[in-house]
Amino acid sequence: MGISMGHILVVILVILVLFGAGRIPRLMEDIGKGISSFKKGLKEDEAPAKIEKKNDQDPS
């Protein structure tokens, strides 16, 4: 009882009916922007951690 091609087609058809063909590209664009923003936020959080490590290792 796995997912067959028929199941996938039914899901795609339901999504098209619910959202319409015009809204799906905009929805995907918004999801892409959200993922990019999330990755950018992760990189910004890592930068201060690296600076703190260097300061901890610096003998004063």
C-alpha positions in Angstrom: 0.0 0.0 0.0 2.4 2.7 -1.2 1.7 5.9 -3.0 1.0 5.3 -6.7 1.0 7.7 -9.6 -2.8 7.8 -9.4 -2.7 9.1 -5.8 -0.2 11.8 -6.8 -2.3 12.9 -9.7 -5.4 13.2 -7.5 -3.5 15.3 -4.9 -2.2 17.6 -7.7 -5.8 17.9 -9.1 -7.2 18.8 -5.7 -4.5 21.4 -5.2 -5.2 22.9 -8.6 -8.9 23.1 -7.8 -8.4 24.6 -4.3 -5.8 27.2 -5.2 -6.2 27.7 -9.0 -3.5 27.6 -11.6 -2.7 31.3 -11.1 -2.0 31.2 -7.4 0.3 28.2 -7.3 3.4 30.1 -8.9 2.9 32.9 -6.4 2.6 30.4 -3.5 5.8 28.7 -4.6 7.6 32.1 -4.9 6.5 33.0 -1.3 7.7 29.7 0.0 11.1 30.2 -1.8 11.4 33.7 -0.2 10.6 32.2 3.2 13.3 29.6 2.8 15.9 32.1 1.7 15.0 34.4 4.6 15.3 31.4 7.0 18.8 30.5 5.6 19.9 34.1 5.8 18.8 34.2 9.5 20.8 31.1 10.3 23.9 32.5 8.7 23.6 35.7 10.7 23.2 33.7 13.9 26.4 31.7 13.1 28.6 34.8 12.5 28.5 36.1 16.1 29.2 32.6 17.5 32.4 32.3 15.4 33.5 35.8 16.6 33.0 34.8 20.2 35.0 31.6 19.7 38.0 33.6 18.3 37.7 36.0 21.3 37.7 33.1 23.8 40.9 31.6 22.2 42.8 35.0 22.1 45.2 35.1 25.0 45.1 38.5 26.7 
